[in-house]
Amino acid sequence: MLALFAALLPLTVFPLCEPRMHCYESYSAIMGAAAVVVAAAVMSALARGMEAPRLLSVITALGGAQFIAYPSFAIGVCGNPQMPCRYGDLPVWNLAGALVIVLSVIAFFTAKEVEP
């Protein structure tokens, strides 16, 4: 849920550039990563064994790393530091990615086998 919120919050607070620009492409990529993170988190909550939540938390952590990588250096955002995507969206996506990674690590180490 945090991933979905983090992906949608910058869009509502800071407007994006027009399509075919770096910030728009970064946002599209982050929405895909958010979908993977949300799906893995839901599957992790429904899993019964210990191994499945741990593996899914690794997938979730990789999604959090994508939150940081896409706008920072993989795709990038606008080069102009005065654009909203640069001063607004980029820090939010980096913070959200870091939070997703931290929560994934916590979920990895606190995973327990659920009794049927």
Buried (B, 14 or more C-beta within 10 A) or exposed (E): EBBBEBBBBBBEEBBBBEEEBBBBBBBEBBBEBBBBBBBBBEBBEEBEEEEBBBBBBBBBBBBBBBBBBBBBEEBBBBEEEEBBBBBBBBEBBBEBBBBBBEBBBEBBEEBEEEEE
